[in-house]
Amino acid sequence: MSIWVIIIGMMILSWIVSMTLKSKFKKYSKIPLDNGMSGREVAERMLRDSGITDVKIGSVEGQLTDHYNPADKTINLSREVYEGRSISSAAVAAHETGHAVQHARAYAWLGFRSNLVPIVSFTSKWVTWILLAGVLMIRTFPALLLVGIVLFALTTLFSFITLPVEIDASRRALAWLSNAGITSYQNHDKAQDALKWAAYTYVIAALGSLATLLYYIMIFTGSRR
């Protein structure tokens, strides 16, 4: 019962954080940058200031779909961020560019996460079905659930490895935004607040994954008594 309380609590907390994040970005998207730069221009300048010339910047559909792809060295910004000239656009663009800087500087945690991507992509396709089958067949074939637990543990590990990667990217972004004069004394705290709530989503996801992992471990250990 206690683990279910934790899981349900995490689901509620995740919803609260997600709604707050959307609210923050909507609020800060209405506050323009003093220099009028777009998200694309912010990313271009940060790359240039960092001495990076082999990363491309593109636009993708969706909201909060911004990401950096180390496989093809592309910064993919949602249209709102790509074209936007607000505090939130600058913060997101700088954050994703922060990942490109991590890649260029051979940041260890990013490399570790990138190495896990193919494995996690493969396991994520099957882990739900294996866990479900494992629970249904717990009495006759308990090893199947154990396999599912091991696969799910990889996704949980991936979630926790993501934390330092995201936090460091935000740290790099905020430092550059301030040093480059993109944000001012009056609005820098808003960029910081936006990225802080974005980081919370990764924290909640990691903790939720850990709680779910513990739940399946409890089922497995309970079946062996």
N, C-alpha and C positions, 0 to 999 in steps of 0.2 A: 504493500500500500504506500509506503514512504517514497519508493522510487517513482511511483505514478504521480504522487504529489509534486515531486521535483520536475518530472517531465512536463506535466500540465503547466506548472509554474513557469518553466522555460518557454513554453509555447506562448503563454500570455505575455511574458516579458519581451519575447521576440517581436510580437505584434506591436507592443507599445513602442519599442525602439524603432521599428520600421516606420510606424506612423509619425513618430517624432522626427526622424531623419527626413522624411518627405516634407514635413512641415517646415523644418529648418531650411532646406534647400529652396523651397518655394518662397520663403521669406527673404532669404539672402539673394535670390535671383532677381529681386526687385531693387537691389542696391547696386548701382553702377560703379564700375571702377573709375577712379579719378582720371586715368589716362585713356579710358575708352577702348582698351585692348580686348579682343575676342579671346575665347578659350584657345582657339587654334594659334593665335599670335603669342599667347602666353607660353604655350608648349614649345613653339618654335624658338622663342627667345631663351627659354630655360635650356633647351638642347644646345643652342649656340653658345650660351654662357658656360655650359659644361663641356664644351669641345666635342660634342657628339654630332656626327654628320651622316651616319648610316641608318637613321631611324626615320620612318615615314609617319605622317599624321593623317588620319582619315576620319570620316564620319560614319556612324552606325545608327540604326533605328532603335527606338525604345527610350525609356527613361531610366536613368542610373545604370545604363548598360556599358558605361565607360570601362575600358580595360587596356592593359598593355600585353601584347603577345610577344614573348621572347623568341618564339620559334621563327617568326618572320620579321622581327624588330619593327612592329607597328604600334603606334599609340592610337587607339580607337575611341573616339569621343562621341557621345550621343549628340544629336543635332542641336539640342538646347545648349549643351556645353560648348560645342564646336563653334557655334555662331554667337553664343551669348557673350555679353560684355559686363557681366556682374561679378560680385564677390564669389558667389557659389561656382560660377563657371571657371574663374581663375583658380580657385582652390582645387576643384576636381582635375582640371587640366594639369596643374602643377603636381598633384599627387600621382597621376598616371605617368607623367614625365619622370617623377621620382623613381618609378620602377625601371624606366629606361636607363637612368643614371646608375641604379643598383646593378643592372645588367652590365653596363660598360665598366663598372668598377669591380666586377666579379664578386658581388655581395654574396657571402656564403649561404645565407638562408634562402635567398632567391634561387640559387643553384640547386639547393637541396629540394626545394619545392618543385622546381621544373623537372627534376629527375623523377619525381613521384607522379607527375601528371599522367603519363601513359598508363601507369599501373592503376591509379585511382580511376581513370576514365574507363578502363576495362572492368574493374571490380564493381563500379557503381551501376553497371548495366545488369549485373547478376545478383548482387548482394541481397537485395530485397527479397527476391524469389527464393534464394537459398536459405535465408533466415526464416521465411514463412514455411517452407518445406521442412526445415529443421525443427521448428516448433511443433508442427503437425506430426512429425515422425520421431519425436524425442524419445519415445519408449523403445522403438524398434531399430532406429538408426541414429543414435545420439551424435555420432561423429560428424554428421551433416551440419548440425547446428554449430559445432565447434569450427568447422570450415567457414561458416557464415560469420562467426564472431571474429575470426582472424582477418577476414576480408573487411569487415566493418571497422576493425581496429586500425586498418590502414587509412581509411577515410577520416577517422578521428585524429590520427596522427597528422594527416594532411591539414586538418582544420587548425591544429595547434601550431604547426610550422608556419601557417599563413599569418598568424598574429604578429610575430616580429617583422615579417616582410611588409605588412600593411602599416604598422606603426612607424617603421623606419622610413617608408616612402612619404608618409605625412610629415615626419620630422624634417626630411630633406626639402619637401615642398614649402613648408612654412618658413624655414630658414631662408630659402632662396627668395620667396615672395617679399619678405621683409628687407633683405639685403639689396635686392634689385629695385626696391622702391615700387613694386607692383601694388602692394597694399600699404596703407598709411597707418599712422598711430590710431586714427579714428576707426578704421575698419578691419585691422589685422585680427582682432579678437573674434570677429565674425567668421573669418576664414578658418580660424583655429577651432571654433565651436562646430562648424559644419563638418570638418574632418574628424573631430572627436566623436561625433555621433555616428559617422560612417564606420569608425573603428569599433564602436560598441556592437555593431551588427556581427562582426567577425568573432568578437568575444562570446556573444550569446550563442552563435552557431557552434563554436567549439565546445562550450559547456553543455549545450543540448546534445551534441553528438556523444560526449562522454557519458551523460546520463543514460542515453539509449543503449550504449555499449554495456554499461553496468547492468541494465535491465536484462539483456540477453545472457550475460554471464550468470546472473542470479537464477535464470530459468535453467541454464545448463547445469550449474552446480546443485540446484535443488532436485533435479531429475536423477542425480547419482547417489542420493541419500537412501 
